[in-house]
Amino acid sequence: MPDDVVAGRLGVSLSDLPPDPHRLPPPAAWFAQDAERHLLDRPKFCPMCAASIEVHGGISTEYWTGDQRVFMTWCGECGWFGDVVRYDMVTISEEDH
């Protein structure tokens, strides 16, 4: 759906909207769904210090190993660097107390 149609449905004009820092590719592009999922699923906060990855100049790059999505992430606030992996389901065991 074109931006002007979306803006019209929201009751605003395109000139009233701030620039979109995460412009998605056209919906018909072969990678459009992957780009949308990346923006929704990427880590928003550092696992070490909880600072915002985006605000503090960090970066999160996605790669795949088989069917697993891995976000290689760097925090601009504390310097933490590592992989963040999202799972659909995790089964763990707990030691007896």
Secondary structure, 3 states (H helix, E strand, C coil): CCHHHHHHHHCCCHHHCCCCCCCCCCCCCCCHHHHHHHHHHCCCECCCCCCECCCCCCEEEEEEECCEEEEEEECCCCCCEEEEECCCCCCCCCCCC
